[in-house]
Amino acid sequence: MTFFIPNAMQSLNSDSKTPSVVIKPRSGWSFPDFKELKEYRDLFYFLVWRDIKVLYAQTILGMAWAVLLPTIQIIIFTIVFGKVARIPTEGIPYVLFATVAIIPWTYMSQAMSLSSMSLVQNQSILGKIYFPRLIFPVTPVLSKLVDFCISIVLVLGVMVYYKVPLTLNLLFFPVLIVYMIAVSAGTGMSLSALAIRFRDVKHALPFVIRMLMYTAPIVYSAASIPEKYRLLYSFNPLVGVIEGYRSCLLGLPFHWEFILPGMLTTAILVFVGMMYFQKMERTFVDVI
């Protein structure tokens, strides 16, 4: 049986007719081999399913944590920023305003954190067997979608309570999900490759994630940003995701001036993430 490995040179021994495979590292910059990823899809599915099963194993509340954690955050934000600070929300009740933003943010923050540390946490098997290492940072990005789907129930409940009508804006919902996944995957690929070499990433990441929350319009409205800074602000991909979800779910006009620049940044982030990960992949086993 012959295995397809793009990093390898395959030669066939004419005497034994047994294929021999020599694995060599890539040289220079290159794209991931998507055909190879497809051939390892069984391993990919297994790792995603493993993450889903392990996440709430031996817990009392189980998957209820996916709703409980953002609920607590929504309550705190509503009290602090809605009742005490009285941050303007363009006429939207603060509970609704915060809920629609916190759910996608919770997904992205958790997915980016787990994806960035995926190689470090799985370093024990990196040097034992060959498979596309790109599977590691992508796995938590997909497995956390289960939590996201569960927590959407919370969004629907709040929308029903405030009698928010459904609009044609919901047609953009799948696009926003892909956008959200791309932000997490692009960040995770770059940081996971960086974290395997520089362990400072592990210590800096929680602080960076907390700071990122305040760079996006989660507790405040993007309309509160001064006009002269909005173009620069809009290149933050998190801004487009949050504004997109508010417009999609609440039936508000889409602020494309915030969404389109963020999509451009996300495309660059994914491209750079893939290229950098492939560039650094040949050094993973040497530095773990």
Secondary structure, 3 states (H helix, E strand, C coil): CCCCCCCEEEEECCCCCCEEEEECCCCCCCCCCHHHHHHCHHHHHHHHHHHHHHHCCCCCCHHHHHHHHHHHHHHHHHHHHHHHCCCCCCCCCHHHHHHHHHHHHHHHHHHHHHHHCHHHHCHHHCCCCCCCCCHHHHHHHHHCHHHHHHHHHHHHHHHHHCCCCCCHHHHHHHHHHHHHHHHHHHHHHHHHHHHCCCCHHHHHHHHHHHHHHHHCCCCCCHHHCCHHHHHHHHCCHHHHHHHHHHHHHHCCCCCHHHHHHHHHHHHHHHHHHHHHHHHHHHHHHHHC
